[in-house]
């Protein structure tokens, strides 16, 4: 980057400040020449917005030169056609202070300068530049006019407020667009057809305004509003700013010369100017909000188009299924990846209720997840479900769901990112099965017994239940005499006897060491006791052959206890263990009932 000397910076600042001062002088000169009535303050003032917008885009350290230049320009214009040199300087200082105040306040309430792209910004502009600052400077201006020419204080204060408020709101938008670069950017991107259209509408607007304000016979003030709004709707902020500026210039000049629909004989010159001020204020409040809202909608439309394009790329190329579900649970959109993952075309499920395509066992779960996502828009709800593929295979899926909000912020549905997790679920089931299974015998362990009990409880009370505990007698001696490998064979043999003598509805488990358990469901006491006796007798008759030609015979002691109606498995285990202890003490290889 080339070095920039201080002298070059000062030259650039001086040139910019000089151009601003010239523009300020022209605006001030026109105002005091054509809009002063009875020697009072100007009834239309266009100089302040030039200064305010320029300062808005400059660092505050460069304000001094511009303020001095505009003060000199204002004093000169007021001296030539104003109240004299002795009042020109106070008026000049008050005018530049007004511009500086607008710029300073706008920087505070909106640090990043914008260009009429939101109603909030327009509201701040109306509040600061259209109301607060002109109101603050109106009384000092009225006092200055009174001191200089003995003019009414409050009438001149009111005229100052209206003139500066209207002038600022009329001119400031187009100056903002010019200095902010919007006009330059538009001129570079505009197509020739649009340029011709703008020229034609501007010509129409000027022609209509001149015809309306050049005659005094017909009250046609409403007619210029038609081309004004046409320019607003066709060219937004630029059209509104240009049309308002032209309408203000034409209407003000004609009215000051006694022409136009408001040039009624019964009205004084000041009254006519104030009436045209009211008309221009109404036109401004019609055009600027409409232009700002159109710009906001254009920005939103552009964002929607960008989001739609991004959405299409994501949904078309995503490896997951992206699904939109309405508030009532109906599928409104599914990405093409559904075909690759589940074998269905998207149109095969769009319009269906989500509950219709999932496993009946998981319907309640997905309905609850959808409800929770709708109630918690800031959260992502994760849930799993099963659904049938086109091939007929039942697969597991995981969904991440979050709410979609409408323009009022209310949840109108959910968007779900769904992926198949069948492999993961198979691994999880294998791990869970391994964690609940005894590796030596293949029977469920104590955790497996608890799981079986929980599932039975969820399925409903299956009738009277009993718990039997089996403990192989003198198992330590078997290990010590024949070795642990033979002991393991004994355990496996007993596990085979257990499974051979229980029903599919009974739960069998190895609790640890040489202790086993059977959970008998929906049986009477006599049936449970007979089943335990069969197991005891059959195991006692087993003979396990050893590699050295010897055989091992073992017996088992049994404790049988009922499970209480409240399903207290731990209590039943304690009661059955106590019964088993009595069998051991009574000589082993026998069955005892819990007391």
C-alpha positions as CSV (number, residue, x, y, z in Angstrom):
1,X,0.0,0.0,0.0
2,X,1.6,3.4,-1.0
3,X,2.5,5.8,1.8
4,X,0.0,8.6,2.3
5,X,1.4,11.8,3.7
6,X,-0.4,14.1,6.1
7,X,-0.5,16.8,3.5
8,X,-2.3,14.5,1.1
9,X,-4.8,13.6,3.8
10,X,-5.4,17.3,4.6
11,X,-5.9,18.1,0.9
12,X,-8.4,15.3,0.5
13,X,-10.3,16.4,3.6
14,X,-10.3,20.1,2.5
15,X,-11.6,19.2,-0.9
16,X,-14.4,17.0,0.6
17,X,-15.3,19.7,3.2
18,X,-15.4,22.4,0.4
19,X,-17.7,20.4,-1.7
20,X,-20.0,19.8,1.3
21,X,-19.9,23.5,2.1
22,X,-20.9,24.5,-1.4
23,X,-23.8,22.0,-1.4
24,X,-24.8,23.3,2.0
25,X,-24.7,26.9,0.8
26,X,-26.9,26.2,-2.3
27,X,-29.5,24.4,-0.1
28,X,-29.5,27.1,2.5
29,X,-29.6,29.9,-0.1
30,X,-32.6,28.3,-1.9
31,X,-34.4,27.8,1.4
32,X,-34.1,31.4,2.7
33,X,-34.7,32.8,-0.8
34,X,-37.9,31.0,-1.7
35,X,-39.5,29.7,1.6
36,X,-39.2,32.7,4.0
37,X,-42.3,34.6,4.7
38,X,-42.6,37.8,6.7
39,X,-38.9,37.9,7.5
40,X,-39.0,34.8,9.7
41,X,-37.2,31.5,9.5
42,X,-37.3,29.4,6.3
43,X,-40.3,27.2,6.0
44,X,-38.4,24.4,4.2
45,X,-34.8,23.5,5.0
46,X,-32.8,21.0,3.0
47,X,-29.3,21.8,4.2
48,X,-29.2,19.8,7.4
49,X,-29.6,16.3,5.9
50,X,-26.6,17.0,3.6
51,X,-24.4,17.7,6.7
52,X,-26.0,15.0,8.9
53,X,-25.5,12.1,6.4
54,X,-21.9,13.2,5.5
55,X,-20.9,13.2,9.2
56,X,-22.7,9.9,9.8
57,X,-20.2,8.2,7.4
58,X,-17.1,10.0,8.6
59,X,-15.0,9.4,11.7
60,X,-15.7,12.1,14.4
61,X,-12.1,13.3,14.2
62,X,-12.8,14.7,10.7
63,X,-16.0,16.6,11.7
64,X,-14.4,19.9,12.6
65,X,-13.4,21.0,9.1
66,X,-16.9,20.1,7.7
67,X,-18.7,21.9,10.5
68,X,-16.7,25.0,10.1
69,X,-17.2,25.0,6.3
70,X,-21.0,24.5,6.6
71,X,-21.3,27.2,9.3
72,X,-19.6,29.7,7.0
73,X,-21.8,28.6,4.1
74,X,-24.9,29.0,6.2
75,X,-23.9,32.3,7.6
76,X,-23.2,33.6,4.1
77,X,-26.6,32.4,2.8
78,X,-28.4,33.9,5.8
79,X,-26.6,37.2,5.5
80,X,-27.4,37.6,1.8
81,X,-31.1,36.8,2.1
82,X,-31.7,36.4,5.8
83,X,-31.8,38.4,9.0
84,X,-28.5,40.1,8.9
85,X,-24.9,39.4,9.9
86,X,-25.5,39.7,13.6
87,X,-28.0,36.8,13.6
88,X,-26.5,34.9,10.7
89,X,-23.7,33.4,12.8
90,X,-26.0,32.1,15.7
91,X,-28.4,30.6,13.1
92,X,-25.4,29.0,11.3
93,X,-24.1,27.5,14.5
94,X,-27.6,26.3,15.4
95,X,-28.0,24.7,12.0
96,X,-24.7,22.9,11.9
97,X,-25.2,21.8,15.6
98,X,-28.5,20.2,14.4
99,X,-26.7,18.2,11.7
100,X,-24.0,17.1,14.1
101,X,-26.6,16.1,16.7
102,X,-28.4,13.9,14.2
103,X,-25.2,12.2,13.0
104,X,-24.0,11.7,16.6
105,X,-27.3,10.3,17.8
106,X,-27.7,8.0,14.8
107,X,-24.2,6.6,15.4
108,X,-25.2,5.8,19.0
109,X,-28.5,4.2,18.4
110,X,-27.4,2.4,15.3
111,X,-23.5,1.9,15.2
112,X,-23.5,0.2,11.8
113,X,-24.9,2.5,9.2
114,X,-27.6,1.0,7.0
115,X,-29.6,2.3,4.1
116,X,-33.3,2.1,4.9
117,X,-33.4,-1.7,4.9
118,X,-35.7,-2.2,7.9
119,X,-38.7,-0.5,9.6
120,X,-36.6,-0.2,12.8
121,X,-34.0,1.9,11.0
122,X,-36.7,4.1,9.4
123,X,-38.3,4.5,12.8
124,X,-35.0,5.6,14.3
125,X,-34.6,8.1,11.5
126,X,-38.0,9.5,12.1
127,X,-37.5,9.7,15.8
128,X,-34.0,11.3,15.7
129,X,-33.9,13.4,12.6
130,X,-37.7,14.0,12.2
131,X,-38.7,14.7,15.8
132,X,-36.1,14.8,18.6
133,X,-33.3,17.1,17.1
134,X,-35.6,19.6,15.3
135,X,-37.7,19.9,18.4
136,X,-34.6,20.6,20.5
137,X,-33.4,23.4,18.2
138,X,-36.8,24.9,17.5
139,X,-37.1,27.1,20.6
140,X,-33.6,28.6,20.2
141,X,-34.4,29.4,16.6
142,X,-37.6,31.1,17.6
143,X,-35.8,33.2,20.2
144,X,-33.2,34.2,17.7
145,X,-35.9,35.3,15.2
146,X,-37.6,37.3,17.9
147,X,-34.4,39.0,19.0
148,X,-33.4,39.9,15.5
149,X,-36.8,41.2,14.1
150,X,-39.2,41.1,17.0
151,X,-41.0,38.1,15.4
152,X,-43.3,35.7,17.3
153,X,-41.2,33.2,19.2
154,X,-43.6,30.2,19.1
155,X,-44.7,30.7,15.5
156,X,-41.1,30.8,14.3
157,X,-40.2,27.9,16.6
158,X,-43.0,25.8,15.1
159,X,-42.0,26.8,11.5
160,X,-38.4,25.9,12.2
161,X,-39.4,22.5,13.6
162,X,-41.7,21.6,10.6
163,X,-39.2,23.0,8.0
164,X,-36.2,21.1,9.4
165,X,-38.2,17.9,10.1
166,X,-39.7,17.7,6.7
167,X,-36.6,18.8,4.9
168,X,-34.5,16.3,6.7
169,X,-36.9,13.4,6.1
170,X,-37.4,14.3,2.5
171,X,-33.7,14.8,1.5
172,X,-31.9,12.5,4.0
173,X,-33.0,9.2,2.4
174,X,-31.6,10.0,-1.1
175,X,-28.4,11.5,0.4
176,X,-28.0,8.3,2.4
177,X,-28.4,6.2,-0.7
178,X,-25.9,8.3,-2.6
179,X,-23.2,8.5,0.0
180,X,-23.8,4.9,1.1
181,X,-23.0,3.7,-2.4
182,X,-26.5,2.3,-3.2
183,X,-27.0,4.6,-6.2
184,X,-23.6,3.8,-7.6
185,X,-24.1,0.0,-7.1
186,X,-27.6,0.2,-8.7
187,X,-26.3,2.2,-11.7
188,X,-23.6,-0.5,-12.3
189,X,-26.0,-3.4,-12.0
190,X,-29.1,-1.8,-13.7
191,X,-30.2,-3.2,-17.0
192,X,-31.0,-0.8,-19.9
193,X,-34.7,-1.6,-19.7
194,X,-34.9,-0.7,-16.1
195,X,-33.0,2.6,-16.8
196,X,-35.5,3.5,-19.5
197,X,-38.3,2.6,-17.1
198,X,-36.9,4.8,-14.3
199,X,-36.5,7.7,-16.8
200,X,-40.1,7.3,-18.1
201,X,-41.6,7.1,-14.5
202,X,-39.5,10.1,-13.4
203,X,-40.6,12.1,-16.4
204,X,-44.2,11.1,-15.7
205,X,-43.9,12.1,-12.0
206,X,-42.3,15.5,-12.8
207,X,-44.9,16.2,-15.5
208,X,-47.8,15.3,-13.3
209,X,-46.3,17.4,-10.4
210,X,-45.7,20.4,-12.6
211,X,-49.2,20.2,-14.1
212,X,-50.8,19.9,-10.6
213,X,-48.8,22.7,-8.9
214,X,-48.7,25.0,-11.9
215,X,-52.5,25.6,-11.7
216,X,-54.7,26.9,-9.0
217,X,-58.2,25.9,-10.2
218,X,-58.5,22.2,-9.2
219,X,-57.6,20.6,-5.9
220,X,-55.6,17.7,-7.4
221,X,-53.0,17.2,-4.6
222,X,-53.8,13.4,-4.6
223,X,-52.8,13.0,-8.3
224,X,-49.0,13.2,-7.8
225,X,-49.2,10.4,-5.2
226,X,-50.0,7.9,-8.0
227,X,-46.7,8.2,-9.9
228,X,-45.0,8.5,-6.5
229,X,-46.2,5.1,-5.4
230,X,-45.4,3.7,-8.8
231,X,-41.8,4.7,-8.4
232,X,-41.8,3.2,-4.9
233,X,-43.1,-0.2,-6.0
234,X,-40.9,-0.4,-9.1
235,X,-37.6,1.0,-7.7
236,X,-38.0,0.8,-3.9
237,X,-35.9,3.1,-1.7
238,X,-34.2,4.8,-4.7
239,X,-37.6,5.5,-6.4
240,X,-39.1,6.7,-3.2
241,X,-36.2,9.1,-2.4
242,X,-36.0,10.5,-5.9
243,X,-39.8,11.0,-6.2
244,X,-40.1,12.7,-2.8
245,X,-37.2,15.0,-3.6
246,X,-38.7,16.0,-6.9
247,X,-42.1,16.4,-5.4
248,X,-40.8,18.5,-2.6
249,X,-38.8,20.8,-4.9
250,X,-41.6,21.3,-7.4
251,X,-44.3,21.7,-4.8
252,X,-42.3,24.1,-2.6
253,X,-41.2,26.3,-5.4
254,X,-44.6,26.6,-7.0
255,X,-46.3,27.2,-3.7
256,X,-43.8,29.9,-2.7
257,X,-44.6,31.6,-6.0
258,X,-48.3,31.5,-5.3
259,X,-49.1,28.6,-7.6
260,X,-50.6,25.2,-7.0
261,X,-53.7,23.7,-5.3
262,X,-52.9,25.2,-1.9
263,X,-52.5,28.8,-3.3
264,X,-55.9,29.8,-2.0
265,X,-56.6,33.6,-1.6
266,X,-57.8,33.3,1.9
267,X,-54.5,31.7,3.0
268,X,-51.4,33.8,3.8
269,X,-48.1,32.9,2.2
270,X,-47.0,31.2,5.4
271,X,-50.2,29.3,5.6
272,X,-49.7,28.0,2.1
273,X,-46.2,26.9,2.9
274,X,-47.3,25.1,6.0
275,X,-50.1,23.4,4.1
276,X,-47.6,22.1,1.5
277,X,-45.4,21.0,4.3
278,X,-48.2,18.9,5.7
279,X,-48.9,17.4,2.3
280,X,-45.2,16.6,1.8
281,X,-45.1,15.0,5.3
282,X,-48.0,12.8,4.4
283,X,-46.4,11.8,1.1
284,X,-43.1,11.0,2.9
285,X,-44.8,8.9,5.6
286,X,-46.6,7.0,2.7
287,X,-43.6,6.4,0.6
288,X,-40.7,5.7,2.9
289,X,-42.3,2.9,5.0
290,X,-43.6,1.2,1.9
291,X,-40.1,1.4,0.3
292,X,-38.4,0.2,3.4
293,X,-40.8,-2.7,3.8
294,X,-40.4,-3.6,0.1
295,X,-36.6,-3.7,0.6
296,X,-36.9,-5.8,3.7
297,X,-39.1,-8.3,1.8
298,X,-36.7,-8.3,-1.1
299,X,-33.8,-9.2,1.2
300,X,-36.0,-11.9,2.8
301,X,-36.9,-13.2,-0.6
302,X,-33.3,-13.3,-1.6
303,X,-32.4,-15.1,1.6
304,X,-35.2,-17.6,1.1
305,X,-34.0,-18.3,-2.4
306,X,-30.5,-18.9,-1.1
307,X,-31.7,-21.1,1.6
308,X,-33.9,-23.0,-0.8
309,X,-30.9,-23.6,-3.1
310,X,-28.8,-24.7,-0.2
311,X,-31.6,-26.9,1.1
312,X,-31.9,-28.6,-2.3
313,X,-28.2,-29.3,-2.4
314,X,-28.2,-30.7,1.1
315,X,-31.3,-32.8,0.7
316,X,-30.2,-34.1,-2.7
317,X,-26.7,-35.0,-1.6
318,X,-27.2,-35.9,2.0
319,X,-26.6,-39.5,3.1
320,X,-29.3,-39.1,5.7
321,X,-33.1,-38.9,5.2
322,X,-34.4,-35.3,5.7
323,X,-38.1,-35.3,6.6
324,X,-40.5,-32.5,7.4
325,X,-43.5,-33.3,9.5
326,X,-46.5,-31.0,10.1
327,X,-47.9,-30.2,13.5
328,X,-50.5,-32.9,13.1
329,X,-47.8,-35.5,12.3
330,X,-48.2,-35.7,8.5
331,X,-45.1,-36.0,6.3
332,X,-44.9,-33.0,4.1
333,X,-41.4,-33.5,2.6
334,X,-38.8,-36.3,2.3
335,X,-35.4,-36.1,0.7
336,X,-34.5,-38.4,-2.3
337,X,-32.1,-40.3,0.0
338,X,-35.2,-42.3,1.2
339,X,-35.0,-44.4,-1.9
340,X,-31.4,-45.3,-1.3
341,X,-31.8,-46.1,2.4
342,X,-35.3,-47.6,2.6
343,X,-36.2,-48.4,-1.0
344,X,-39.2,-46.1,-1.1
345,X,-39.7,-43.1,-3.5
346,X,-40.4,-39.9,-1.5
347,X,-43.8,-39.5,-3.1
348,X,-44.8,-42.9,-1.6
349,X,-44.7,-41.5,1.9
350,X,-45.4,-37.7,1.5
351,X,-48.9,-37.0,2.8
352,X,-49.0,-40.0,5.1
353,X,-49.0,-39.8,8.9
354,X,-45.6,-40.5,10.3
355,X,-47.1,-43.1,12.6
356,X,-48.3,-45.1,9.7
357,X,-44.8,-46.0,8.5
358,X,-43.2,-47.0,11.8
359,X,-43.5,-50.2,13.8
360,X,-46.7,-50.2,15.9
361,X,-44.6,-50.8,19.0
362,X,-42.8,-47.5,18.5
363,X,-45.8,-45.3,17.6
364,X,-46.3,-43.9,21.1
365,X,-42.6,-43.1,21.3
366,X,-42.5,-41.1,18.0
367,X,-45.7,-39.2,18.9
368,X,-44.2,-38.2,22.2
369,X,-40.9,-37.2,20.6
370,X,-42.8,-35.0,18.0
371,X,-44.8,-33.4,20.8
372,X,-41.7,-32.6,22.9
373,X,-39.9,-31.1,19.8
374,X,-42.9,-28.9,19.2
375,X,-43.0,-27.7,22.8
376,X,-39.2,-27.1,23.0
377,X,-38.3,-25.2,19.8
378,X,-34.7,-24.6,21.0
379,X,-34.0,-28.2,21.6
380,X,-33.1,-31.2,19.4
381,X,-35.0,-34.3,20.4
382,X,-33.3,-37.6,19.6
383,X,-35.2,-40.8,19.4
384,X,-35.1,-44.3,17.8
385,X,-37.8,-46.3,16.1
386,X,-38.3,-49.3,13.8
387,X,-39.7,-49.2,10.3
388,X,-40.2,-51.6,7.5
389,X,-38.1,-51.2,4.4
390,X,-39.4,-51.8,0.9
391,X,-37.6,-55.2,1.0
392,X,-39.7,-56.3,4.0
393,X,-36.8,-56.0,6.4
394,X,-37.5,-54.3,9.7
395,X,-34.7,-51.8,10.4
396,X,-33.8,-49.5,13.2
397,X,-33.6,-45.7,12.6
398,X,-32.4,-42.7,14.7
399,X,-34.0,-39.3,14.2
400,X,-32.9,-35.8,15.3
401,X,-36.0,-33.7,15.4
402,X,-36.3,-29.9,16.0
403,X,-39.3,-27.6,15.6
404,X,-40.0,-25.4,12.6
405,X,-41.5,-22.0,13.5
406,X,-43.9,-19.9,11.5
407,X,-43.8,-16.1,11.0
408,X,-45.4,-15.6,14.4
409,X,-42.8,-17.7,16.2
410,X,-45.2,-20.6,16.8
411,X,-44.1,-24.2,16.1
412,X,-45.7,-25.4,12.9
413,X,-44.0,-28.8,12.6
414,X,-40.7,-30.5,12.8
415,X,-37.7,-31.2,10.6
416,X,-36.1,-34.6,11.2
417,X,-32.7,-35.9,10.1
418,X,-33.1,-39.6,10.0
419,X,-30.3,-42.2,9.6
420,X,-30.4,-46.0,9.7
421,X,-28.7,-47.5,12.8
422,X,-29.5,-51.2,12.3
423,X,-25.9,-52.2,12.6
424,X,-25.3,-50.2,15.7
425,X,-28.5,-51.5,17.3
426,X,-27.3,-55.1,16.5
427,X,-24.0,-54.4,18.1
428,X,-25.8,-52.9,21.1
429,X,-28.1,-55.8,21.4
430,X,-25.1,-58.2,21.2
431,X,-23.3,-56.3,23.9
432,X,-26.4,-56.2,26.1
433,X,-27.0,-59.9,25.5
434,X,-23.4,-60.6,26.4
435,X,-23.6,-58.4,29.5
436,X,-26.7,-60.3,30.6
437,X,-25.4,-63.8,29.7
438,X,-23.1,-66.3,31.5
439,X,-20.2,-67.1,29.2
440,X,-19.7,-70.6,30.5
441,X,-23.2,-72.0,30.4
442,X,-24.9,-69.7,27.9
443,X,-27.6,-69.0,30.4
444,X,-28.7,-65.5,31.4
445,X,-26.9,-64.2,34.5
446,X,-28.4,-62.3,37.4
447,X,-28.8,-59.2,35.3
448,X,-30.5,-61.3,32.7
449,X,-32.9,-62.6,35.3
450,X,-33.8,-59.0,36.3
451,X,-34.4,-58.0,32.7
452,X,-36.7,-60.9,32.2
453,X,-38.6,-60.0,35.4
454,X,-38.9,-56.3,34.1
455,X,-40.2,-57.4,30.8
456,X,-42.8,-59.7,32.4
457,X,-43.9,-56.8,34.7
458,X,-44.4,-54.6,31.6
459,X,-46.4,-57.3,29.9
460,X,-48.8,-57.5,32.8
461,X,-49.1,-59.8,35.9
462,X,-48.8,-63.4,34.6
463,X,-50.4,-65.1,37.6
464,X,-48.7,-66.7,40.6
465,X,-44.9,-66.8,40.4
466,X,-42.2,-68.8,42.2
467,X,-38.5,-68.5,42.4
468,X,-36.3,-71.6,42.8
469,X,-32.6,-71.5,43.8
470,X,-30.4,-74.5,42.9
471,X,-26.9,-75.0,44.5
472,X,-24.7,-77.9,43.4
473,X,-23.7,-79.8,46.5
474,X,-19.9,-80.0,47.4
475,X,-18.9,-78.3,44.2
476,X,-15.6,-77.2,45.7
477,X,-14.7,-80.8,46.2
478,X,-15.4,-81.6,42.6
479,X,-13.0,-78.8,41.5
480,X,-10.3,-79.9,44.1
481,X,-10.5,-83.5,43.1
482,X,-11.0,-83.5,39.4
483,X,-9.9,-80.0,38.4
484,X,-11.7,-76.8,37.3
485,X,-12.2,-78.1,33.7
486,X,-14.3,-81.0,35.2
487,X,-16.1,-78.5,37.4
488,X,-17.0,-76.4,34.4
489,X,-18.4,-79.6,32.7
490,X,-20.5,-80.2,35.8
491,X,-21.9,-76.7,35.5
492,X,-22.7,-77.0,31.9
493,X,-24.4,-80.4,32.5
494,X,-26.6,-78.9,35.1
495,X,-27.5,-76.0,32.8
496,X,-28.6,-78.5,30.2
497,X,-30.8,-80.3,32.8
498,X,-32.3,-76.9,33.8
499,X,-33.2,-75.9,30.2
500,X,-34.6,-79.3,29.4
501,X,-37.0,-79.2,32.3
502,X,-38.3,-75.7,32.1
503,X,-40.9,-74.1,29.8
504,X,-40.3,-71.3,27.3
505,X,-42.1,-68.9,29.6
506,X,-39.9,-69.6,32.5
507,X,-36.7,-67.6,33.1
508,X,-33.5,-69.6,33.8
509,X,-30.2,-68.0,35.0
510,X,-26.8,-68.7,36.6
511,X,-26.4,-66.3,39.5
512,X,-22.8,-67.0,40.0
513,X,-20.4,-69.9,41.0
514,X,-22.5,-73.0,41.3
515,X,-25.8,-71.2,42.1
516,X,-28.7,-71.2,39.5
517,X,-32.2,-69.8,39.6
518,X,-35.5,-70.5,37.8
519,X,-38.4,-68.0,37.7
520,X,-41.6,-70.0,37.3
521,X,-44.5,-68.0,35.9
522,X,-48.2,-68.6,36.2
523,X,-47.9,-71.9,38.1
524,X,-49.3,-73.4,41.3
525,X,-47.1,-74.4,44.1
526,X,-47.5,-78.1,43.4
527,X,-46.4,-77.6,39.8
528,X,-43.4,-75.6,40.7
529,X,-42.4,-78.1,43.4
530,X,-42.8,-81.0,40.9
531,X,-40.6,-79.2,38.3
532,X,-37.9,-78.6,40.9
533,X,-38.0,-82.3,41.9
534,X,-37.6,-83.4,38.3
535,X,-34.5,-81.3,37.9
536,X,-33.0,-82.5,41.2
537,X,-33.6,-86.2,40.4
538,X,-32.5,-86.0,36.8
539,X,-29.2,-84.2,37.8
540,X,-28.5,-86.8,40.5
541,X,-28.8,-89.5,37.9
542,X,-26.3,-87.8,35.5
543,X,-22.8,-89.3,35.2
544,X,-20.1,-87.1,33.8
545,X,-17.4,-89.2,32.1
546,X,-13.8,-88.0,32.6
547,X,-10.8,-88.5,30.2
548,X,-9.1,-90.8,32.7
549,X,-12.0,-93.3,32.7
550,X,-13.6,-92.1,35.9
551,X,-17.1,-90.6,36.4
552,X,-18.4,-87.7,38.4
553,X,-21.7,-87.7,40.1
554,X,-23.2,-84.6,41.7
555,X,-26.4,-83.6,43.4
556,X,-28.2,-80.3,43.9
557,X,-30.1,-78.7,46.8
558,X,-33.1,-76.5,46.1
559,X,-34.9,-73.6,47.8
560,X,-38.3,-72.6,46.6
561,X,-40.1,-69.3,47.5
562,X,-43.2,-67.5,46.1
563,X,-42.8,-64.1,44.6
564,X,-45.0,-61.5,46.4
565,X,-47.8,-59.8,44.6
566,X,-45.8,-56.6,44.5
567,X,-43.1,-58.4,42.4
568,X,-40.4,-58.0,45.0
569,X,-37.7,-60.2,43.4
570,X,-35.0,-59.3,46.0
571,X,-37.3,-60.4,48.8
572,X,-38.1,-63.7,47.0
573,X,-34.3,-64.3,46.5
574,X,-33.7,-63.9,50.2
575,X,-36.6,-66.2,51.1
576,X,-35.5,-68.8,48.5
577,X,-31.9,-68.6,49.8
578,X,-33.0,-69.2,53.3
579,X,-34.9,-72.3,52.2
580,X,-31.8,-73.5,50.2
581,X,-29.8,-73.1,53.4
582,X,-32.2,-75.4,55.2
583,X,-31.8,-78.0,52.5
584,X,-28.0,-77.9,52.9
585,X,-28.3,-78.2,56.6
586,X,-30.8,-81.1,56.3
587,X,-28.3,-83.2,54.3
588,X,-28.3,-81.8,50.8
589,X,-29.9,-83.2,47.6
590,X,-33.3,-82.1,48.7
591,X,-36.0,-79.4,48.3
592,X,-37.1,-77.0,51.0
593,X,-40.0,-74.5,50.8
594,X,-39.7,-70.9,52.1
595,X,-41.4,-70.5,55.4
